[in-house]
């Protein structure tokens, strides 16, 4: 079974927040729930999943990239395509608060989180790559913590 690099978009729940971001991602990238190939990532396969939980005050949309590898000597270049994708998602949805990225740890780390207020520094430090909306800024802040998980080959 392949190892997945996962991106989870954490969207503040409103009446139409989930539909807005889905529509935006569908229109810009042609991504829908399930398996996709995406030109933006050089026709790499991506699996899109939505996690809905009435107890949460946020929605989670996940993108899984099977067998994606980051290389030590090319990490910044390889990360750029993800940065542009995530920046577009933030521009598209004002309700998008975080994008957290890891190799198959997102489900485990987010499984018990029910409130946006729980996305504190302690939680975010467990992800190797985090994008965070900051008030007054158009683009999210990128936080790297490569000690949180060995992601470079």
WOTATA-V983191 format. One record per run of one state. SS is the DSSP state (2 for helix, 1 for strand, 0 for the rest). FROM is the first residue (numbers start at 1). TO is the last residue. Records with the same first field share a line. If there is no record, write none. Layout:
SS: FROM-TO, FROM-TO
//
This chain:
0: 1-3, 13-16, 30-33, 42-43, 52-57, 67-69, 71-71, 93-95, 104-105, 111-115, 119-120, 125-128, 133-140, 145-151, 153-153
1: 4-12, 34-38, 44-51, 58-66, 70-70, 96-103, 129-132, 141-144, 152-152
2: 17-29, 39-41, 72-92, 106-110, 116-118, 121-124
//
